[in-house]
Structure formats: structure tokens, C-alpha cells
């Protein structure tokens, strides 16, 4: 497969754009593979790519029940950051951010990663203390960060609601300059193209309906397109994890499925050049502006278990209220569209990338709000775990064992309540 380049664009433009190659092979399933990855989202495709690139395992199939880019990968708000403070999360998300910084060059595909900065607002002295603590942990781990007071924040984002009579009087923010946004579809397409170029089969419209075992060893999957055998099977299916885990015989996992809504406005002129977030004590809201000009924003989970990929009026009202409280100038902007993605919310709000008690079965799940930003490191670590049958140092704490030993990674401090994370 030829490399994309400026010369290719010129050449194709002069010849009518008639000889572009397909971005990836739409493969038909073979009878067997070394590894099967269930789930053609960002995490599954990244896992297949790093299996081939880092570990030389190219006889890999990515099985997707729909089409590439049709799941949660196309239903998120595209934020990338590494401002975490729990051991296990700090090193993992910083590793992911470092992979993001060179991802377009590595994949030879523009994933449109824009390091426009991430601002986490605080409104009370207690919240400021919490942000100072997070800042100190970040700096001790070599992660960039800066504490901004109210005046510094005002110079960076002048159109926030700085009134002292505001419902949420802003005191300042924790700023991470290397954070930003990326194009969600492009990330999937880039990993799909790069994995396919290394020999991985990407099989779309192929739903896993069951698992094949032999003497306690998982040896393959049953699909809508027939049986496919493999020595190892990895699951990266986000909100559908519980359903497939039950079919595989894993039993009940420490996750719940919830839907998370997001919204996009009509395109407007450049208005916001960073990501603005708040989520401590006064609700939950995040917003950025896409390259097309639309304001991309969201808030809390619906708070009840659901597999519906549609919205409801209470969340519309809540998120719109947060938007107006923080940026009154948005009041005249029209909402263009809304969607929902199914989240696999873990009991402590942190993910797991791990082998399971079933020989040959590996699990990548529990991503809560953090799935998109984790895409590169998730695939990188999951590929290592599958290839070596053991976690890498980067994900050694992100295993199911912590639920047995009680070593929770409760980043937000909400306890064992998935909907609260």
C-alpha cells in the first residue's frame, strides 16, 4: 500500500483522483488465526496494529459486528489528556499522550491531533486545593501542568462567565498545554489502514454469537459468518462487554453499561481554542470547538443502565444549563445534532487490560469516560498482554486482580458506584 504524501495529492489531483487505493482491505474471514480481536473500534484496531508492529504477530483478525467507525469511536467528544493523579492511571495516560504526539507520523495518516490545551476549572477553595494536589502529583511524575489564577484564565478564555454573582464563580483552572483533541474517525481509519498494511484482516459486518472451548481452553468464536478458530481471543467491545462476557462464561464483571450523551452545535467562527472542563462538586461539563467550527460538548451520564443510543430531555436541559452558566454567549447558538455512546462503567472508575480466568481469553474494558484518550496506550498495552500473557509495567495495576485484593483506583473518590464516576 502506497504512502500518503503531498506528492500523492498533487498526482491524484492531476489525474482525476481515479487511482486511490482502498484505505484497508475488507477481508473475508479465514478458518483460523493466531489472535482474534473482537471489536473494530479504536482499542481493537490499535491492539491489532501493535500486535503486528511491536510483536510480529500478523496473523490477526479484527472482527466488527458493524462497520469501522460506527460504534463509540464515532460517538465521543475527542478529548485527549493525561492529567491524572492515581498511581496506575498517571503513567498509563501519560504513555498514551506521548503516543498521540507522534501518531499521525507513525500511521502515515492525519489523525488531526491538536494540542490546544485542557483547562479544568475550579470554583471553591476546596476545589482549588484538590487541583493543587493533582498538579503536584502530575509534576512529580514528569507530566506537564500549570495552575492559573482567575486573571490568567481570563486572559486565555475571556468569554467565560467571570461575574462574582454567577452561579459558579470561577477562581482559576488547572491547565495542561500538551492536551487537546483529535478527529475520532481519523484515528480509527488510521489504525485500520496501518494494521491492514501489516497483514491484519479487518472483517466487518461479522457479529460474534458465541465462543468455542475445548477442555477449558478457548479455541475460537462463533460468528454470523461461521466459526473462526484462534489460540488467543481479545475482547475490546466497550458497552457490550457484559453481554459477550456472559457468552464466554466469565460471569458477572465489575462494570455497568450506561449511556453518555454528547452534542454538537452549528458551525460558528473561531470561539474557543482550548478544551474547557469542570466536574467537581458543581456538576459535570466539557466543551471544545471542532475544526469544522461546531461546539462539541457534553456532561453527566444518564444515571440509569441503558443500551439506547439516543438522548432524553432531562440531559438536554442539564447540559444546556451548564453551557449557559459557563458561556452565556452560547445562548444564541443552535444545536445541530446529538448522540449517545454506551459506556462500560467500572466499579472504581478505572479500566482493566488483563488476561482472564479463561485460558486464551483477554479483556480490555471498564473505560468509563476515558476510552478515546486511552486509545493508543490501550492498544499498545493490550497487545503486550496478549503477546506475553502478562501485563506490561504500564498496565500492571489495571487488572481484574485489584477487585480481589481491594486495591481500587478510584480517581474521582466516588466509591463503588459506577454511575458516579
C-alpha positions as CSV (number, residue, x, y, z in Angstrom):
1,X,0.0,0.0,0.0
2,X,1.5,3.3,-1.1
3,X,2.3,6.0,1.5
4,X,0.2,9.2,1.6
5,X,2.3,12.3,0.8
6,X,2.0,15.8,-0.7
7,X,3.2,14.3,-4.0
8,X,0.4,11.8,-4.0
9,X,-2.2,14.5,-3.5
10,X,-0.8,16.5,-6.4
11,X,-0.5,13.4,-8.6
12,X,-4.1,12.3,-7.8
13,X,-5.4,15.8,-8.4
14,X,-3.8,16.0,-11.8
15,X,-5.2,12.5,-12.8
16,X,-8.8,13.0,-11.6
17,X,-8.4,11.1,-8.3
18,X,-9.1,7.9,-10.0
19,X,-6.3,5.6,-8.7
20,X,-6.5,6.0,-4.9
21,X,-6.2,2.6,-3.2
22,X,-8.8,1.5,-0.6
23,X,-7.6,2.6,2.9
24,X,-7.7,-1.0,4.1
25,X,-8.6,-4.5,2.9
26,X,-12.2,-5.5,3.6
27,X,-11.2,-9.1,4.3
28,X,-13.3,-12.3,4.4
29,X,-12.7,-14.5,7.5
30,X,-10.2,-17.3,7.3
31,X,-10.8,-20.6,9.2
32,X,-8.2,-19.8,11.8
33,X,-5.8,-17.1,13.1
34,X,-3.2,-16.7,15.8
35,X,-5.2,-14.0,17.5
36,X,-8.7,-12.7,17.2
37,X,-9.7,-9.2,18.4
38,X,-13.4,-8.8,18.9
39,X,-14.3,-5.1,18.4
40,X,-13.3,-2.9,15.5
41,X,-13.3,0.4,17.5
42,X,-10.1,2.3,18.2
43,X,-8.9,0.0,21.0
44,X,-9.4,-3.2,19.0
45,X,-7.7,-1.7,15.9
46,X,-4.9,-0.3,17.9
47,X,-4.3,-3.7,19.5
48,X,-4.1,-5.4,16.2
49,X,-1.7,-2.8,14.9
50,X,0.6,-3.1,17.8
51,X,0.5,-6.9,17.8
52,X,1.8,-6.7,14.2
53,X,4.2,-3.8,14.6
54,X,5.7,-4.4,18.1
55,X,5.4,-8.2,18.4
56,X,5.5,-9.5,14.8
57,X,2.1,-11.2,15.2
58,X,0.4,-10.5,11.8
59,X,-2.0,-13.5,11.5
60,X,-4.6,-11.4,13.3
61,X,-8.3,-10.8,12.7
62,X,-10.3,-7.8,13.9
63,X,-14.0,-8.8,14.0
64,X,-16.5,-6.0,13.9
65,X,-20.3,-6.5,14.0
66,X,-20.9,-3.3,12.2
67,X,-18.5,-1.1,10.2
68,X,-15.3,0.6,11.1
69,X,-16.0,3.9,12.9
70,X,-19.7,3.1,13.5
71,X,-19.5,2.4,17.3
72,X,-18.4,4.6,20.2
73,X,-15.4,5.7,18.2
74,X,-17.8,7.9,16.2
75,X,-19.7,9.0,19.3
76,X,-17.3,10.8,21.5
77,X,-16.1,14.2,22.2
78,X,-12.5,13.6,21.1
79,X,-10.6,15.0,24.2
80,X,-7.1,13.8,24.9
81,X,-5.3,14.5,28.2
82,X,-3.1,12.9,30.9
83,X,-3.9,15.0,34.0
84,X,-4.5,12.1,36.3
85,X,-3.1,11.6,39.8
86,X,-3.7,7.9,40.9
87,X,-0.8,5.6,40.5
88,X,-1.6,3.3,37.7
89,X,-3.5,6.0,35.8
90,X,-0.8,8.6,35.7
91,X,1.8,6.5,33.9
92,X,-0.8,4.9,31.6
93,X,-2.4,8.1,30.3
94,X,0.9,9.9,30.0
95,X,2.2,7.0,27.9
96,X,-0.9,7.4,25.8
97,X,-0.4,11.1,25.3
98,X,3.2,10.5,24.2
99,X,1.9,8.0,21.6
100,X,-0.7,10.6,20.4
101,X,2.1,13.1,19.8
102,X,3.6,11.1,17.0
103,X,0.6,9.1,15.9
104,X,0.0,10.8,12.6
105,X,3.6,10.3,11.5
106,X,3.6,6.7,12.7
107,X,0.4,5.7,11.0
108,X,1.0,7.9,7.9
109,X,-2.5,9.2,8.4
110,X,-3.5,12.6,9.7
111,X,-5.5,11.9,12.9
112,X,-5.8,15.7,13.4
113,X,-4.4,15.7,16.9
114,X,-4.4,19.3,18.0
115,X,-2.6,20.2,21.3
116,X,-4.8,23.2,22.1
117,X,-4.6,22.7,25.9
118,X,-7.0,21.5,28.5
119,X,-8.5,23.7,31.3
120,X,-10.0,22.1,34.4
121,X,-11.9,24.9,36.2
122,X,-12.4,25.2,40.0
123,X,-14.8,27.4,41.9
124,X,-14.2,27.0,45.6
125,X,-11.1,27.0,47.9
126,X,-11.6,23.2,48.5
127,X,-11.6,22.5,44.7
128,X,-8.5,24.7,44.3
129,X,-6.8,22.6,46.9
130,X,-7.8,19.4,45.1
131,X,-6.4,20.8,41.8
132,X,-3.1,21.8,43.6
133,X,-2.8,18.2,44.8
134,X,-3.4,16.9,41.3
135,X,-0.9,19.4,39.9
136,X,1.8,18.3,42.4
137,X,1.3,14.6,41.6
138,X,1.5,15.4,37.9
139,X,4.7,17.3,38.2
140,X,6.2,14.6,40.4
141,X,5.5,12.2,37.6
142,X,7.0,14.4,34.9
143,X,3.6,15.4,33.5
144,X,3.2,19.0,32.3
145,X,0.8,21.2,34.1
146,X,0.2,24.8,35.2
147,X,-2.1,26.4,37.8
148,X,-3.9,29.5,36.5
149,X,-5.5,32.1,38.8
150,X,-8.6,33.9,37.8
151,X,-6.8,36.7,35.9
152,X,-4.5,34.4,34.0
153,X,-7.6,32.3,33.0
154,X,-9.5,35.4,31.9
155,X,-6.7,36.3,29.5
156,X,-6.7,32.8,28.0
157,X,-10.5,32.4,27.7
158,X,-12.1,35.8,28.1
159,X,-15.7,34.7,27.3
160,X,-16.3,32.5,30.3
161,X,-18.7,33.9,32.9
162,X,-16.4,35.6,35.4
163,X,-19.2,37.5,37.2
164,X,-18.9,37.4,41.0
165,X,-22.7,37.0,41.0
166,X,-22.5,34.0,38.8
167,X,-23.9,30.6,40.0
168,X,-20.4,29.2,39.6
169,X,-17.9,32.0,40.4
170,X,-14.6,30.9,38.7
171,X,-11.4,31.1,40.8
172,X,-9.0,29.5,38.3
173,X,-8.0,26.4,36.5
174,X,-5.5,23.6,36.2
175,X,-4.0,23.8,32.7
176,X,-2.3,21.0,30.6
177,X,-0.9,22.5,27.5
178,X,0.0,19.2,25.7
179,X,-3.6,18.0,25.9
180,X,-6.1,18.7,23.2
181,X,-8.4,17.0,20.7
182,X,-8.2,14.6,17.8
183,X,-10.5,13.5,15.0
184,X,-12.2,10.3,16.2
185,X,-13.0,8.8,12.8
186,X,-9.5,9.5,11.5
187,X,-8.0,7.7,14.5
188,X,-10.0,4.5,13.6
189,X,-9.3,4.8,9.9
190,X,-5.6,5.4,10.5
191,X,-5.2,2.4,12.7
192,X,-7.3,0.2,10.3
193,X,-5.1,1.2,7.4
194,X,-1.8,0.7,9.2
195,X,-2.9,-2.7,10.6
196,X,-4.2,-3.9,7.3
197,X,-1.0,-2.8,5.7
198,X,0.9,-5.1,8.1
199,X,-1.3,-8.1,7.2
200,X,-4.1,-7.9,9.7
201,X,-7.6,-9.0,8.4
202,X,-10.3,-6.4,9.2
203,X,-13.6,-8.2,9.0
204,X,-16.7,-6.0,9.1
205,X,-20.4,-7.0,9.4
206,X,-19.4,-10.1,11.4
207,X,-21.1,-10.5,14.8
208,X,-19.7,-12.8,17.5
209,X,-22.6,-15.0,18.6
210,X,-20.7,-17.5,20.9
211,X,-17.3,-18.9,22.0
212,X,-15.7,-22.3,21.3
213,X,-14.0,-24.1,24.1
214,X,-12.0,-27.3,24.4
215,X,-11.1,-28.6,27.8
216,X,-11.2,-25.2,29.5
217,X,-9.2,-23.6,26.7
218,X,-10.8,-21.0,24.5
219,X,-10.1,-22.1,20.9
220,X,-12.3,-19.8,18.8
221,X,-15.5,-17.9,18.2
222,X,-18.9,-18.5,16.6
223,X,-19.9,-15.6,14.3
224,X,-22.6,-14.7,11.9
225,X,-20.2,-15.7,9.1
226,X,-19.2,-19.0,10.6
227,X,-16.7,-20.4,13.1
228,X,-13.3,-18.8,13.4
229,X,-10.5,-20.6,15.4
230,X,-7.7,-18.9,17.2
231,X,-5.2,-19.6,20.0
232,X,-6.0,-16.3,21.7
233,X,-9.1,-14.1,21.7
234,X,-9.1,-10.5,23.0
235,X,-12.3,-8.5,23.7
236,X,-12.5,-4.8,23.3
237,X,-16.2,-4.0,22.9
238,X,-16.9,-1.2,25.4
239,X,-20.6,-1.2,26.5
240,X,-21.2,-4.7,25.1
241,X,-18.6,-6.2,27.4
242,X,-21.1,-7.7,29.8
243,X,-23.1,-9.3,27.0
244,X,-20.1,-11.0,25.4
245,X,-18.5,-11.9,28.7
246,X,-21.7,-13.8,29.7
247,X,-21.5,-15.8,26.4
248,X,-17.9,-16.6,27.1
249,X,-18.7,-17.9,30.6
250,X,-16.8,-15.1,32.5
251,X,-19.7,-14.5,34.9
252,X,-20.5,-11.1,36.3
253,X,-17.9,-8.4,35.8
254,X,-17.4,-5.3,37.9
255,X,-18.9,-3.0,35.3
256,X,-22.3,-1.5,34.4
257,X,-23.5,-0.2,31.0
258,X,-24.6,3.4,30.9
259,X,-25.1,5.8,28.0
260,X,-23.3,9.1,27.7
261,X,-24.7,11.8,25.5
262,X,-22.8,14.5,23.6
263,X,-23.9,17.4,21.5
264,X,-22.7,19.5,18.5
265,X,-23.8,23.0,17.6
266,X,-24.0,24.6,14.2
267,X,-20.6,25.8,12.9
268,X,-19.5,29.2,14.2
269,X,-16.4,31.4,13.8
270,X,-13.4,30.6,16.0
271,X,-14.6,31.0,19.5
272,X,-12.7,28.6,21.8
273,X,-9.1,27.5,21.2
274,X,-8.8,25.1,24.2
275,X,-10.8,22.4,26.0
276,X,-12.7,23.7,29.0
277,X,-13.9,21.2,31.6
278,X,-15.4,21.3,35.1
279,X,-16.6,18.3,37.1
280,X,-16.0,18.7,40.9
281,X,-19.0,19.4,43.1
282,X,-20.9,21.7,40.7
283,X,-22.0,19.2,38.0
284,X,-20.1,18.0,35.0
285,X,-19.5,19.8,31.7
286,X,-16.9,19.8,29.0
287,X,-16.6,21.8,25.7
288,X,-14.3,22.4,22.8
289,X,-14.6,23.6,19.2
290,X,-14.1,21.3,16.3
291,X,-12.1,22.0,13.2
292,X,-15.4,22.4,11.4
293,X,-16.5,25.2,13.8
294,X,-19.1,23.2,15.8
295,X,-19.1,23.5,19.6
296,X,-18.7,19.9,20.9
297,X,-19.9,19.5,24.5
298,X,-21.4,17.0,27.0
299,X,-22.0,16.4,30.7
300,X,-23.1,13.6,33.0
301,X,-24.2,10.1,32.4
302,X,-28.0,9.5,32.3
303,X,-27.6,7.8,35.7
304,X,-29.5,4.6,34.8
305,X,-28.5,1.4,32.9
306,X,-29.3,1.5,29.2
307,X,-28.2,0.3,25.8
308,X,-30.2,3.1,24.0
309,X,-28.0,5.3,21.7
310,X,-30.4,8.2,21.9
311,X,-30.9,11.1,24.2
312,X,-33.6,12.5,26.6
313,X,-34.9,15.9,27.6
314,X,-33.5,16.0,31.2
315,X,-29.9,15.6,30.0
316,X,-30.5,18.2,27.2
317,X,-31.7,20.6,29.9
318,X,-28.8,19.8,32.3
319,X,-26.1,20.2,29.7
320,X,-27.6,23.3,28.1
321,X,-27.9,24.8,31.6
322,X,-24.2,24.1,32.3
323,X,-23.3,25.6,28.9
324,X,-25.2,28.8,29.6
325,X,-23.8,29.1,33.1
326,X,-20.3,28.9,31.9
327,X,-20.5,30.6,28.5
328,X,-23.6,32.8,28.2
329,X,-22.6,33.8,24.6
330,X,-23.6,30.3,23.5
331,X,-27.3,31.2,24.2
332,X,-27.9,32.1,20.5
333,X,-26.1,29.1,19.0
334,X,-28.3,26.4,17.5
335,X,-27.9,22.8,18.4
336,X,-27.1,20.7,15.3
337,X,-27.1,17.1,16.5
338,X,-27.0,14.8,19.5
339,X,-25.9,11.2,20.0
340,X,-25.2,8.7,22.8
341,X,-22.5,6.1,23.3
342,X,-22.7,3.0,25.6
343,X,-20.1,3.2,28.3
344,X,-18.8,0.3,30.3
345,X,-18.5,2.0,33.7
346,X,-16.3,0.1,36.2
347,X,-16.8,0.0,39.9
348,X,-13.8,2.3,40.7
349,X,-13.9,4.4,37.5
350,X,-10.6,2.9,36.1
351,X,-10.2,0.4,33.3
352,X,-8.7,-3.0,33.1
353,X,-6.4,-4.5,30.4
354,X,-5.9,-8.1,31.5
355,X,-5.9,-11.8,31.0
356,X,-8.9,-13.6,32.4
357,X,-9.5,-16.9,34.3
358,X,-10.4,-18.5,30.9
359,X,-7.3,-19.7,29.2
360,X,-6.9,-17.9,25.8
361,X,-9.3,-15.0,26.7
362,X,-8.2,-11.5,27.3
363,X,-10.2,-8.5,28.3
364,X,-10.0,-4.7,27.6
365,X,-12.9,-2.9,29.3
366,X,-14.1,-0.5,32.0
367,X,-13.1,2.7,30.2
368,X,-15.9,4.9,31.6
369,X,-15.2,8.4,30.3
370,X,-11.6,7.8,29.4
371,X,-11.8,5.5,26.3
372,X,-10.9,7.8,23.5
373,X,-7.9,9.4,25.1
374,X,-6.6,6.0,26.0
375,X,-6.8,4.5,22.5
376,X,-3.0,4.3,21.7
377,X,-1.9,3.1,25.1
378,X,-4.8,0.7,25.4
379,X,-3.9,-1.0,22.2
380,X,-0.2,-0.9,23.0
381,X,-0.7,-2.5,26.4
382,X,-3.4,-4.9,25.3
383,X,-1.1,-6.2,22.5
384,X,1.7,-6.7,25.0
385,X,-0.6,-8.5,27.4
386,X,-1.8,-10.9,24.7
387,X,1.6,-11.5,23.2
388,X,3.4,-12.2,26.5
389,X,0.4,-13.5,28.5
390,X,1.2,-10.9,31.2
391,X,0.7,-7.1,31.6
392,X,3.4,-4.5,30.8
393,X,4.6,-2.3,33.6
394,X,2.4,0.5,32.2
395,X,-0.8,-1.5,32.8
396,X,0.3,-3.8,35.6
397,X,-2.2,-2.2,38.1
398,X,-5.0,-2.2,35.5
399,X,-6.1,-5.8,36.1
400,X,-9.1,-7.5,37.5
401,X,-7.0,-8.7,40.4
402,X,-7.4,-5.4,42.2
403,X,-11.0,-6.2,42.8
404,X,-9.9,-9.3,44.7
405,X,-7.3,-7.5,46.8
406,X,-9.2,-4.3,47.3
407,X,-6.6,-2.0,45.7
408,X,-9.0,0.2,43.9
409,X,-8.0,3.0,41.5
410,X,-10.8,5.4,42.5
411,X,-9.7,8.6,40.6
412,X,-12.7,10.6,41.5
413,X,-13.3,9.3,45.0
414,X,-16.9,8.3,44.5
415,X,-16.6,4.7,45.8
416,X,-18.1,1.6,44.2
417,X,-20.8,3.4,42.3
418,X,-20.2,3.1,38.6
419,X,-22.7,5.8,37.6
420,X,-21.0,8.3,39.8
421,X,-17.6,8.1,38.1
